[in-house]
Amino acid sequence: MKYFIWHFSKYRFFKAFVAIAFLTMVCFFAFASEDRNVFASNLFLRTLADLYSFFQFPTHILFWRFFSSHEVLYFAGLVINALLYAFIIEIGFVSETVYKIKKEEAKEEKKKA
């Protein structure tokens, strides 16, 4: 586990956060326009609107009363979700990197033995 912390990239975490936040924003606007019948409904718009429920998880699904009480809390919950998903993505990259390093070390150790 000594490698785990060292391979956490703040830059990659930020990029993942920005990408997820952008997707959340796009899906939010698609959901709002679908709900209010602003645009003609098509498959792409409906798919984005349905995907918005994924970006609401876990804060809005588990703590709906709290996050729906004020607009600021509602959008703060979406930011928390984006941070959580970015963290999960970054941990996946770090785990893969650590796995590759340990695999290479095991090969080197076998060569020495």
Residue pairs with C-beta under 8 A, 6 or more apart in sequence:
3 97
3 98
3 101
3 102
4 94
4 98
7 93
7 94
7 97
7 98
8 90
8 94
9 90
9 93
9 94
12 90
12 93
13 86
13 87
13 89
13 90
14 86
16 85
16 86
16 89
16 90
17 82
17 83
17 86
20 55
20 82
20 85
20 86
20 89
21 78
21 79
21 82
23 51
23 55
24 52
24 55
24 78
24 81
24 82
26 48
27 48
27 49
27 51
27 52
27 55
28 52
28 55
28 78
30 45
30 48
30 49
30 52
31 48
31 49
31 52
32 38
33 39
33 45
33 49
34 41
34 45
34 46
34 49
35 49
39 45
55 78
55 81
55 82
56 77
56 78
56 81
57 81
58 81
58 84
59 67
59 77
59 78
59 80
59 81
60 67
60 68
60 74
60 77
60 78
60 81
63 77
66 73
67 73
67 74
67 76
67 77
68 74
